[in-house]
Amino acid sequence: ERCEEELKDTQKKMMAVENDLDKYMEDLNTANQQLEDKEKKVQEAEAEVAALNRRMVLLEEELERAEEKLKI
């Protein structure tokens, strides 16, 4: 009977550990998804900054050409 009791206790502990593991795995999956979402937003923001920088360079070049035309 003592062995049965120990077996039941061990099984309960195993169930608790498995439940904890499931919860931590779910939390990890959620955190990974959030990280992926944030990384995607960062990439989008970096692409937007790069596009704005390119546009600024083009506008500066256009301004220089316009200023040169006005000098003539």
Backbone hydrogen bonds, N-H to C=O, Kabsch-Sander energy under -0.5 kcal/mol:
donor,donor_aa,acceptor,acceptor_aa,energy
5,E,1,E,-2.2
6,E,2,R,-2.3
7,L,3,C,-2.7
8,K,4,E,-2.6
9,D,5,E,-2.5
10,T,6,E,-2.7
11,Q,7,L,-2.6
12,K,8,K,-2.5
13,K,9,D,-2.4
14,M,10,T,-2.5
15,M,11,Q,-2.5
16,A,12,K,-2.4
17,V,13,K,-2.5
18,E,14,M,-2.8
19,N,15,M,-2.6
20,D,16,A,-2.5
21,L,17,V,-2.8
22,D,18,E,-2.6
23,K,19,N,-2.4
24,Y,20,D,-2.9
25,M,21,L,-2.7
26,E,22,D,-2.3
27,D,23,K,-2.6
28,L,24,Y,-2.6
29,N,25,M,-2.6
30,T,26,E,-2.4
31,A,27,D,-2.6
32,N,28,L,-2.8
33,Q,29,N,-2.2
34,Q,30,T,-2.4
35,L,31,A,-2.4
36,E,32,N,-2.5
37,D,33,Q,-2.4
38,K,34,Q,-2.4
39,E,35,L,-2.7
40,K,36,E,-2.2
41,K,37,D,-2.0
42,V,38,K,-2.4
43,Q,39,E,-2.4
44,E,40,K,-2.4
45,A,41,K,-2.5
46,E,42,V,-2.8
47,A,43,Q,-2.3
48,E,44,E,-2.2
49,V,45,A,-2.5
50,A,46,E,-2.4
51,A,47,A,-2.3
52,L,48,E,-2.5
53,N,49,V,-2.5
54,R,50,A,-2.4
55,R,51,A,-2.4
56,M,52,L,-2.5
57,V,53,N,-2.3
58,L,54,R,-2.4
59,L,55,R,-2.6
60,E,56,M,-2.5
61,E,57,V,-2.4
62,E,58,L,-2.5
63,L,59,L,-2.5
64,E,60,E,-2.4
65,R,61,E,-2.3
66,A,62,E,-2.4
67,E,63,L,-2.7
68,E,64,E,-2.3
69,K,65,R,-2.3
70,L,66,A,-1.9
71,K,67,E,-1.3
72,I,68,E,-1.0
